[in-house]
């Protein structure tokens, strides 16, 4: 996993503590997509809500 993805996962854990892959994925590493020049990280939290973090890809 590249450093940018690892940083985004760490940030999500810092904010939400417990995070999980979205329902259609088995691993957090599979929860990334790209939209233009942004990396998008989709994940669920313990309350079963889906959240998104984005960052620009340089």
ABEGO torsion letter per residue (X at the ends): XBAAAAAAAAAAAAAAGBBBBBAABABAAAABBBBEABBBBBBBBAAGBBBBBBBBBX
